[in-house]
């Protein structure tokens, strides 16, 4: 469009066009080209402004993504460290359990495992202040008397839930 306007202006300035009607048409075309060029330049400016705004938004979102990625990386690192710690503790507890299981009679271990399967993973529960911590039910006076009468090495089970009761100094008996 600019080339056409320059070419038309040169024709007008050179005097090569002698017909008044052709001169008038040429001047109208130059005016039309100038208006069209102004409109296109306005469109280009608007597009450039929108592009700049979009680039700013992209930069903002990129920064947010980077911040979120940093948080994710931090959380992943903490998760991995916690998982490693849990795995280490699990291995230690498993080893300790193996040592304890080795010192307990096989028939008692078999009874414990059978109860544990039936009672959602808890085969033995602490007796605390006359309450079974497995099912959270307080023993009645008859059960308390039975537990008191039982020998220290005798296996005592709770009548309500069937779990093995572990007696300690704070059992309340």
Backbone as a chain_set.jsonl record, in Angstrom:
{"seq": "XXXXXXXXXXXXXXXXXXXXXXXXXXXXXXXXXXXXXXXXXXXXXXXXXXXXXXXXXXXXXXXXXXXXXXXXXXXXXXXXXXXXXXXXXXXXXXXXXXXXXXXXXXXXXXXXXXXXXXXXXXXXXXXXXXXXXXXXXXXXXXXXXXXXXXXXXXXXXXXXXXXXXXXXXXXXX", "coords": {"N": [[0.826, -1.173, 0.0], [1.931, 1.225, 0.785], [3.92, 1.434, -1.144], [2.381, 1.681, -3.403], [1.133, 4.126, -2.869], [3.359, 5.834, -2.866], [4.196, 5.542, -5.506], [1.915, 6.551, -6.864], [1.962, 9.171, -5.905], [4.359, 10.095, -7.009], [3.699, 9.999, -9.727], [1.756, 11.959, -9.723], [3.232, 14.194, -8.94], [5.107, 14.365, -11.012], [3.829, 15.273, -13.209], [2.939, 13.754, -15.262], [0.371, 12.965, -15.573], [-2.169, 14.39, -17.197], [-4.823, 14.813, -17.597], [-7.623, 16.316, -16.109], [-9.606, 14.827, -14.866], [-8.331, 12.341, -14.406], [-6.35, 13.261, -12.684], [-7.896, 14.071, -10.485], [-9.014, 11.598, -9.758], [-6.671, 10.286, -9.062], [-5.832, 11.798, -6.854], [-7.95, 11.29, -5.09], [-7.581, 8.555, -4.75], [-5.076, 8.576, -3.492], [-5.797, 9.848, -1.079], [-7.622, 7.967, -0.12], [-5.916, 5.766, 0.151], [-4.179, 6.776, 2.134], [-5.979, 7.017, 4.277], [-6.748, 4.336, 4.582], [-4.235, 3.238, 5.215], [-3.784, 4.501, 7.673], [-5.877, 3.367, 9.171], [-5.075, 0.675, 9.142], [-2.64, 0.902, 10.502], [-3.595, 1.629, 13.008], [-4.901, -0.74, 13.689], [-2.693, -2.438, 13.775], [-1.293, -1.297, 15.936], [-3.132, -1.786, 17.991], [-3.106, -4.594, 17.992], [-0.458, -4.986, 18.71], [-0.492, -3.929, 21.299], [-2.242, -5.726, 22.55], [-0.729, -8.021, 22.242], [1.474, -7.387, 23.816], [0.228, -7.238, 26.311], [-0.612, -9.898, 26.51], [1.881, -11.156, 26.577], [2.84, -10.208, 29.013], [1.018, -11.436, 30.72], [1.64, -14.1, 30.186], [4.247, -14.143, 31.214], [3.671, -13.662, 33.917], [2.107, -15.931, 34.53], [3.988, -17.912, 34.003], [5.811, -17.395, 36.003], [4.223, -17.994, 38.22], [3.796, -20.721, 37.749], [6.412, -21.622, 38.058], [6.812, -21.045, 40.767], [4.875, -22.726, 41.903], [5.885, -25.164, 41.032], [8.25, -25.24, 42.451], [7.223, -25.43, 45.046], [5.946, -27.898, 44.804], [8.153, -29.556, 44.299], [9.483, -29.251, 46.729], [7.568, -30.34, 48.502], [7.5, -32.942, 47.495], [10.088, -33.756, 48.055], [10.035, -33.657, 50.871], [8.043, -35.566, 51.3], [9.305, -37.863, 50.251], [11.464, -38.065, 52.024], [10.07, -38.507, 54.417], [8.832, -40.921, 53.779], [11.06, -42.567, 53.498], [11.965, -42.479, 56.13], [9.791, -43.677, 57.434], [9.908, -46.203, 56.237], [12.377, -47.071, 57.243], [11.786, -47.117, 59.989], [9.743, -49.011, 59.967], [11.162, -51.271, 59.166], [12.863, -51.545, 61.364], [10.991, -51.945, 63.464], [9.822, -54.304, 62.552], [11.991, -56.036, 62.729], [12.452, -55.938, 65.501], [10.006, -57.042, 66.295], [10.235, -59.623, 65.291], [12.22, -60.606, 66.984], [10.882, -60.555, 69.449], [8.71, -62.253, 68.906], [10.062, -64.629, 68.568], [10.663, -65.291, 71.151], [8.288, -66.031, 72.304], [5.859, -68.526, 73.046], [4.816, -70.807, 70.464], [2.113, -71.619, 70.255], [0.766, -69.532, 71.516], [1.379, -67.411, 69.833], [0.06, -68.3, 67.542], [-2.61, -68.198, 68.445], [-2.815, -65.433, 68.92], [-2.458, -64.428, 66.274], [-4.716, -65.517, 65.027], [-6.799, -64.197, 66.399], [-6.126, -61.578, 65.748], [-6.618, -61.451, 62.995], [-9.406, -61.692, 62.981], [-10.139, -59.411, 64.391], [-9.671, -56.931, 63.045], [-6.891, -56.487, 62.784], [-5.924, -56.138, 65.38], [-4.861, -58.049, 67.847], [-4.243, -58.212, 70.499], [-4.836, -56.278, 73.431], [-4.25, -53.511, 75.549], [-4.976, -53.532, 79.005], [-6.362, -51.018, 80.658], [-6.928, -49.164, 83.433], [-9.116, -50.802, 84.145], [-10.344, -51.013, 81.659], [-10.727, -52.297, 78.418], [-8.558, -51.546, 75.918], [-8.852, -52.265, 73.321], [-11.545, -52.666, 72.504], [-12.67, -50.669, 73.923], [-14.351, -51.026, 76.11], [-15.378, -51.14, 79.462], [-14.395, -53.461, 81.919], [-16.585, -55.611, 83.712], [-17.282, -56.204, 87.231], [-17.073, -58.931, 87.767], [-15.457, -59.866, 85.666], [-13.157, -58.403, 86.24], [-12.431, -59.573, 88.669], [-11.835, -62.168, 87.759], [-9.593, -61.636, 86.168], [-7.849, -60.697, 88.117], [-7.544, -63.012, 89.628], [-6.191, -64.668, 87.882], [-3.112, -66.234, 86.99], [0.113, -64.637, 86.685], [1.453, -65.345, 84.35], [-0.519, -66.388, 82.815], [-2.706, -66.489, 79.975], [-5.075, -64.078, 79.377], [-8.289, -63.361, 78.219], [-10.519, -60.941, 76.831], [-13.934, -61.051, 77.454], [-15.863, -59.779, 75.888], [-14.751, -58.782, 73.357], [-12.885, -60.681, 72.725], [-10.162, -60.333, 72.525], [-6.705, -60.666, 73.517], [-5.839, -59.743, 76.73], [-3.566, -57.396, 77.858], [-1.864, -57.084, 80.718], [-0.838, -54.529, 82.92], [0.923, -52.332, 85.229], [-0.803, -50.19, 85.498], [-3.329, -51.196, 85.063], [-5.48, -51.225, 86.735], [-6.272, -53.184, 88.465]], "CA": [[0.0, 0.0, 0.0], [2.849, 2.372, 0.817], [4.573, 1.52, -2.454], [1.391, 2.201, -4.35], [0.95, 5.541, -2.569], [4.568, 6.534, -3.332], [4.146, 5.536, -6.964], [0.877, 7.496, -7.294], [2.422, 10.534, -5.58], [5.372, 10.425, -8.011], [2.978, 10.278, -10.974], [1.071, 13.234, -9.549], [4.256, 15.243, -8.891], [5.862, 14.437, -12.259], [3.032, 15.943, -14.225], [2.679, 12.81, -16.338], [-1.072, 12.848, -15.731], [-2.608, 15.718, -17.628], [-6.275, 14.896, -17.593], [-8.124, 16.718, -14.789], [-10.365, 13.731, -14.26], [-7.34, 11.382, -13.911], [-5.71, 13.898, -11.519], [-8.857, 14.013, -9.386], [-9.078, 10.188, -9.35], [-5.395, 9.972, -8.423], [-5.844, 12.45, -5.538], [-8.898, 10.522, -4.268], [-6.934, 7.289, -4.424], [-4.05, 8.875, -2.478], [-6.515, 10.111, 0.172], [-8.154, 6.679, 0.309], [-4.771, 4.961, 0.595], [-3.707, 7.343, 3.403], [-6.966, 6.637, 5.3], [-6.619, 2.89, 4.775], [-2.972, 3.01, 5.91], [-4.01, 4.929, 9.061], [-6.709, 2.335, 9.808], [-4.246, -0.516, 9.341], [-1.67, 1.203, 11.556], [-4.341, 1.553, 14.269], [-5.102, -2.165, 13.963], [-1.383, -2.976, 14.161], [-1.023, -0.814, 17.299], [-4.009, -2.528, 18.896], [-2.584, -5.956, 18.065], [0.792, -4.924, 19.476], [-0.854, -3.733, 22.704], [-2.776, -6.993, 23.028], [0.404, -8.945, 22.305], [2.253, -7.009, 25.002], [-0.566, -7.663, 27.462], [-0.55, -11.36, 26.55], [3.233, -11.523, 26.999], [2.909, -9.942, 30.454], [0.239, -12.496, 31.37], [2.446, -15.318, 30.065], [5.343, -14.022, 32.182], [3.074, -13.821, 35.249], [1.729, -17.333, 34.699], [5.223, -18.687, 34.045], [6.345, -17.195, 37.357], [3.372, -18.769, 39.136], [4.093, -22.135, 37.515], [7.715, -21.88, 38.668], [6.617, -21.061, 42.221], [4.157, -23.959, 42.233], [6.794, -26.293, 40.808], [9.17, -25.244, 43.592], [6.474, -25.978, 46.182], [5.748, -29.322, 44.532], [9.442, -30.214, 44.492], [9.73, -29.261, 48.169], [6.656, -31.321, 49.097], [7.952, -34.26, 47.056], [11.288, -34.06, 48.837], [9.626, -33.963, 52.242], [7.333, -36.847, 51.246], [10.286, -38.925, 50.067], [12.207, -38.197, 53.28], [9.169, -39.129, 55.39], [8.657, -42.312, 53.361], [12.294, -43.276, 53.86], [11.962, -42.595, 57.585], [8.782, -44.687, 57.773], [10.446, -47.503, 55.819], [13.415, -47.428, 58.219], [11.119, -47.452, 61.241], [9.039, -50.273, 59.737], [12.166, -52.339, 59.174], [13.316, -51.696, 62.751], [9.909, -52.55, 64.239], [9.685, -55.692, 62.092], [13.1, -56.793, 63.308], [12.153, -56.052, 66.932], [8.885, -57.972, 66.432], [10.753, -60.971, 65.07], [12.924, -61.006, 68.203], [9.879, -60.811, 70.477], [7.95, -63.441, 68.5], [10.917, -65.801, 68.786], [10.699, -65.615, 72.582], [6.928, -66.358, 72.747], [5.455, -69.873, 72.593], [4.168, -70.854, 69.144], [0.66, -71.704, 70.368], [0.278, -68.193, 71.851], [1.491, -66.629, 68.586], [-1.024, -68.758, 66.662], [-3.842, -67.632, 68.993], [-2.765, -63.988, 68.654], [-2.667, -64.205, 64.833], [-6.113, -65.849, 64.733], [-7.614, -63.087, 66.916], [-5.77, -60.381, 64.989], [-7.33, -61.503, 61.71], [-10.826, -61.452, 63.244], [-10.369, -58.117, 65.056], [-9.162, -55.808, 62.239], [-5.465, -56.243, 62.973], [-5.543, -55.967, 66.782], [-5.086, -59.315, 68.524], [-4.07, -58.027, 71.939], [-5.104, -54.89, 73.807], [-3.845, -53.161, 76.911], [-6.014, -53.331, 80.008], [-5.995, -49.748, 81.293], [-7.945, -48.723, 84.391], [-10.237, -51.739, 84.006], [-10.962, -50.839, 80.333], [-10.021, -52.92, 77.289], [-8.293, -50.5, 74.921], [-9.184, -52.787, 71.992], [-12.953, -52.364, 72.193], [-13.02, -49.503, 74.744], [-15.409, -51.372, 77.06], [-14.878, -51.373, 80.811], [-14.696, -54.799, 82.42], [-17.458, -55.597, 84.893], [-16.602, -56.643, 88.451], [-16.779, -60.363, 87.661], [-14.292, -59.995, 84.787], [-12.009, -57.867, 86.968], [-12.047, -60.602, 89.64], [-11.199, -63.259, 87.012], [-8.265, -61.181, 85.762], [-7.047, -60.657, 89.344], [-7.276, -64.38, 90.067], [-5.353, -65.357, 86.9], [-1.667, -66.183, 87.233], [0.788, -63.585, 85.908], [1.849, -65.84, 83.023], [-1.703, -66.962, 82.167], [-3.299, -65.669, 78.921], [-6.423, -63.658, 79.747], [-8.974, -62.76, 77.066], [-11.702, -60.145, 77.147], [-15.124, -61.798, 77.035], [-16.642, -59.027, 74.898], [-14.142, -58.718, 72.016], [-12.064, -61.862, 72.51], [-8.74, -59.996, 72.438], [-5.843, -60.999, 74.642], [-5.646, -58.556, 77.567], [-2.198, -57.2, 78.336], [-1.958, -56.479, 82.042], [0.299, -53.7, 83.339], [0.732, -51.758, 86.558], [-1.926, -49.246, 85.481], [-4.535, -51.888, 84.6], [-6.591, -50.93, 87.652], [-6.692, -54.398, 89.19]], "C": [[0.88, 1.25, 0.0], [3.522, 2.552, -0.539], [3.625, 2.112, -3.489], [1.188, 3.702, -4.131], [2.144, 6.346, -3.057], [4.552, 6.628, -4.859], [3.114, 6.546, -7.49], [1.309, 8.934, -7.039], [3.471, 10.985, -6.6], [4.716, 10.743, -9.357], [2.316, 11.647, -10.915], [2.088, 14.386, -9.624], [4.984, 15.414, -10.229], [5.098, 15.163, -13.376], [2.708, 15.045, -15.395], [1.188, 12.657, -16.59], [-1.582, 14.242, -16.064], [-4.12, 15.874, -17.582], [-6.758, 15.262, -16.195], [-8.893, 15.588, -14.092], [-9.42, 12.686, -13.685], [-6.631, 11.937, -12.682], [-6.62, 13.801, -10.296], [-8.955, 12.578, -8.857], [-7.803, 9.782, -8.587], [-5.329, 10.57, -7.014], [-6.809, 11.705, -4.592], [-8.279, 9.189, -3.832], [-5.851, 7.493, -3.377], [-4.691, 9.13, -1.109], [-7.052, 8.797, 0.748], [-7.035, 5.782, 0.835], [-4.24, 5.46, 1.944], [-4.654, 6.955, 4.539], [-6.848, 5.146, 5.627], [-5.338, 2.565, 5.536], [-3.096, 3.39, 7.385], [-4.834, 3.899, 9.818], [-5.887, 1.084, 10.106], [-3.202, -0.3, 10.439], [-2.339, 1.162, 12.929], [-4.554, 0.09, 14.674], [-3.791, -2.795, 14.439], [-1.033, -2.551, 15.587], [-1.862, -1.572, 18.327], [-3.507, -3.958, 19.088], [-1.296, -5.984, 18.887], [0.507, -4.752, 20.972], [-1.389, -5.041, 23.302], [-1.67, -8.032, 23.176], [1.24, -8.661, 23.555], [1.53, -7.447, 26.281], [-0.509, -9.186, 27.62], [0.829, -11.829, 27.015], [3.416, -11.282, 28.504], [2.175, -11.037, 31.226], [1.005, -13.815, 31.325], [3.594, -15.286, 31.08], [4.832, -14.241, 33.605], [2.733, -15.288, 35.507], [2.96, -18.237, 34.766], [5.852, -18.591, 35.429], [5.538, -18.007, 38.37], [3.638, -20.267, 38.991], [5.428, -22.491, 38.174], [7.595, -21.958, 40.181], [5.906, -22.339, 42.649], [5.045, -25.188, 42.047], [7.786, -26.392, 41.962], [8.485, -25.826, 44.824], [6.269, -27.481, 46.016], [7.04, -30.098, 44.773], [9.773, -30.324, 45.98], [8.863, -30.319, 48.847], [7.074, -32.743, 48.721], [9.182, -34.688, 47.844], [10.95, -34.433, 50.271], [8.903, -35.306, 52.311], [8.314, -38.004, 51.141], [11.102, -39.157, 51.335], [11.353, -38.89, 54.337], [8.96, -40.605, 55.058], [9.888, -43.136, 53.73], [12.362, -43.487, 55.37], [10.968, -43.669, 58.044], [9.285, -46.082, 57.403], [11.513, -47.99, 56.804], [12.781, -47.873, 59.539], [10.378, -48.783, 61.114], [10.016, -51.445, 59.785], [12.644, -52.605, 60.6], [12.253, -52.398, 63.598], [9.716, -54.01, 63.832], [10.782, -56.566, 62.688], [12.877, -57.002, 64.802], [11.03, -57.069, 67.162], [9.354, -59.402, 66.26], [11.47, -61.488, 66.315], [11.935, -61.356, 69.314], [9.111, -62.085, 70.159], [8.767, -64.701, 68.763], [10.921, -66.226, 70.252], [9.331, -66.027, 73.137], [6.557, -67.738, 72.22], [4.626, -69.817, 71.302], [2.652, -70.905, 69.246], [0.046, -70.347, 70.72], [0.337, -67.281, 70.619], [0.365, -67.013, 67.638], [-2.362, -68.196, 67.128], [-3.92, -66.132, 68.695], [-3.083, -63.704, 67.183], [-4.121, -64.476, 64.446], [-7.038, -64.712, 65.186], [-7.37, -61.826, 66.098], [-6.503, -60.329, 63.654], [-8.809, -61.165, 61.912], [-11.104, -60.028, 63.724], [-9.675, -56.947, 64.348], [-7.716, -55.45, 62.579], [-5.012, -56.079, 64.404], [-5.897, -57.253, 67.528], [-4.959, -59.225, 70.029], [-4.286, -56.552, 72.242], [-4.703, -54.685, 75.26], [-5.097, -53.012, 77.788], [-5.593, -52.103, 80.808], [-7.162, -49.263, 82.142], [-9.255, -49.482, 84.182], [-10.984, -51.6, 82.677], [-10.079, -51.522, 79.291], [-9.811, -51.834, 76.236], [-8.506, -50.99, 73.486], [-10.593, -52.414, 71.587], [-13.494, -51.195, 73.015], [-14.15, -49.769, 75.742], [-14.768, -51.684, 78.414], [-15.319, -52.759, 81.269], [-15.624, -54.689, 83.627], [-16.703, -56.237, 86.063], [-16.241, -58.12, 88.401], [-15.544, -60.583, 86.791], [-13.034, -59.497, 85.487], [-11.509, -58.906, 87.965], [-11.365, -61.782, 88.952], [-9.776, -62.89, 86.615], [-7.346, -61.156, 86.975], [-6.632, -62.065, 89.766], [-6.331, -65.123, 89.128], [-3.878, -65.191, 87.266], [-1.036, -65.155, 86.302], [1.15, -64.049, 84.506], [0.687, -66.473, 82.254], [-2.253, -65.976, 81.131], [-4.747, -65.382, 79.305], [-7.047, -62.972, 78.538], [-10.205, -62.009, 77.551], [-12.917, -60.884, 76.604], [-15.884, -61.091, 75.913], [-16.027, -59.115, 73.497], [-13.25, -59.913, 71.711], [-10.576, -61.582, 72.433], [-7.997, -60.465, 73.693], [-5.626, -59.708, 75.429], [-4.217, -58.523, 78.081], [-2.278, -56.437, 79.636], [-0.67, -55.732, 82.372], [-0.009, -53.135, 84.72], [-0.459, -50.813, 86.604], [-3.223, -49.868, 84.959], [-5.732, -51.636, 85.507], [-7.097, -52.159, 88.37], [-5.724, -54.705, 90.301]], "O": [[0.596, 2.216, -0.708], [3.677, 3.673, -1.024], [4.013, 2.925, -4.328], [1.083, 4.462, -5.093], [1.968, 7.433, -3.608], [4.859, 7.676, -5.427], [3.387, 7.296, -8.427], [1.054, 9.816, -7.859], [3.467, 12.146, -7.011], [5.143, 11.668, -10.047], [2.305, 12.396, -11.891], [1.848, 15.404, -10.272], [5.435, 16.516, -10.539], [5.689, 15.604, -14.361], [2.244, 15.527, -16.429], [0.776, 12.267, -17.682], [-1.427, 15.168, -15.269], [-4.621, 16.997, -17.532], [-6.375, 14.627, -15.212], [-8.822, 15.433, -12.873], [-9.663, 12.183, -12.589], [-6.338, 11.195, -11.744], [-6.16, 13.484, -9.199], [-8.978, 12.366, -7.645], [-7.857, 9.04, -7.607], [-4.83, 9.93, -6.089], [-6.496, 11.518, -3.416], [-8.438, 8.76, -2.689], [-5.713, 6.676, -2.467], [-4.174, 8.67, -0.091], [-6.949, 8.547, 1.949], [-7.201, 5.114, 1.856], [-3.889, 4.652, 2.804], [-4.206, 6.608, 5.631], [-6.848, 4.75, 6.793], [-5.35, 1.704, 6.415], [-2.577, 2.687, 8.252], [-4.536, 3.588, 10.971], [-5.991, 0.506, 11.188], [-2.914, -1.213, 11.214], [-1.733, 0.717, 13.903], [-4.407, -0.272, 15.841], [-3.778, -3.583, 15.384], [-0.528, -3.361, 16.364], [-1.372, -1.951, 19.391], [-3.485, -4.471, 20.206], [-1.076, -6.909, 19.669], [1.179, -5.354, 21.81], [-1.032, -5.412, 24.42], [-1.673, -8.825, 24.118], [1.657, -9.581, 24.259], [2.15, -7.962, 27.212], [-0.373, -9.695, 28.732], [0.93, -12.798, 27.767], [4.074, -12.069, 29.184], [2.653, -11.506, 32.259], [1.021, -14.562, 32.303], [3.877, -16.293, 31.73], [5.476, -14.921, 34.403], [3.033, -15.822, 36.575], [2.968, -19.22, 35.507], [6.363, -19.576, 35.961], [6.103, -18.631, 39.268], [3.698, -20.993, 39.984], [5.552, -23.554, 38.783], [8.197, -22.826, 40.813], [6.286, -22.964, 43.639], [4.962, -26.142, 42.821], [8.127, -27.49, 42.402], [9.079, -26.615, 45.559], [6.403, -28.243, 46.974], [7.022, -31.17, 45.378], [10.277, -31.348, 46.44], [9.351, -31.101, 49.663], [7.006, -33.647, 49.553], [9.299, -35.844, 48.249], [11.494, -35.389, 50.823], [9.107, -36.087, 53.24], [8.183, -39.005, 51.846], [11.399, -40.298, 51.687], [11.84, -39.753, 55.068], [8.917, -41.444, 55.957], [9.771, -44.261, 54.215], [12.77, -44.552, 55.834], [11.271, -44.467, 58.931], [9.109, -47.031, 58.166], [11.552, -49.169, 57.155], [13.187, -48.874, 60.128], [10.383, -49.589, 62.044], [9.723, -52.484, 60.377], [12.811, -53.758, 60.997], [12.558, -53.322, 64.353], [9.473, -54.861, 64.687], [10.53, -57.698, 63.102], [13.084, -58.101, 65.317], [11.088, -57.862, 68.102], [8.927, -60.294, 66.992], [11.348, -62.662, 66.664], [12.126, -62.335, 70.035], [8.885, -62.91, 71.044], [8.211, -65.732, 69.142], [11.158, -67.394, 70.559], [9.223, -66.341, 74.322], [6.893, -68.087, 71.088], [3.841, -68.893, 71.092], [1.961, -70.306, 68.423], [-1.062, -70.037, 70.282], [-0.565, -66.472, 70.4], [-0.225, -66.143, 66.997], [-3.169, -67.762, 66.305], [-4.96, -65.628, 68.271], [-3.895, -62.828, 66.886], [-4.694, -63.751, 63.633], [-7.944, -64.312, 64.456], [-8.308, -61.09, 65.792], [-6.958, -59.264, 63.236], [-9.396, -60.438, 61.112], [-12.189, -59.497, 63.489], [-9.144, -56.06, 65.015], [-7.356, -54.275, 62.655], [-3.818, -55.896, 64.641], [-7.065, -57.521, 67.809], [-5.5, -60.058, 70.756], [-3.966, -55.684, 71.429], [-4.811, -55.592, 76.085], [-6.113, -52.453, 77.377], [-4.603, -52.133, 81.54], [-8.247, -48.988, 81.63], [-10.332, -48.898, 84.061], [-12.135, -52.023, 82.573], [-8.859, -51.355, 79.279], [-10.776, -51.269, 75.723], [-8.358, -50.216, 72.54], [-10.827, -51.914, 70.487], [-14.637, -50.777, 72.83], [-14.829, -48.837, 76.172], [-13.762, -52.389, 78.5], [-16.455, -53.176, 81.041], [-15.473, -53.795, 84.459], [-15.6, -56.753, 85.882], [-15.209, -58.52, 88.939], [-14.68, -61.391, 87.132], [-11.967, -60.095, 85.349], [-10.301, -59.104, 88.099], [-10.415, -62.344, 89.498], [-8.864, -63.711, 86.707], [-6.184, -61.55, 86.877], [-5.503, -62.281, 90.207], [-5.724, -66.114, 89.534], [-3.458, -64.155, 87.78], [-1.593, -64.841, 85.249], [1.157, -63.248, 83.571], [0.883, -67.027, 81.173], [-2.268, -64.768, 81.372], [-5.542, -66.296, 79.528], [-6.427, -62.115, 77.908], [-10.841, -62.383, 78.536], [-12.937, -61.295, 75.444], [-16.491, -61.755, 75.072], [-16.717, -59.487, 72.548], [-12.894, -60.136, 70.553], [-9.79, -62.518, 72.288], [-8.578, -60.631, 74.765], [-5.265, -58.685, 74.847], [-3.724, -59.491, 78.661], [-2.704, -55.282, 79.664], [0.433, -56.226, 82.139], [-1.055, -53.417, 85.305], [-1.069, -50.652, 87.661], [-4.106, -49.162, 84.473], [-6.876, -51.816, 85.089], [-8.235, -52.179, 88.839], [-5.904, -55.685, 91.024]]}, "num_chains": 1, "name": "protein.A"}
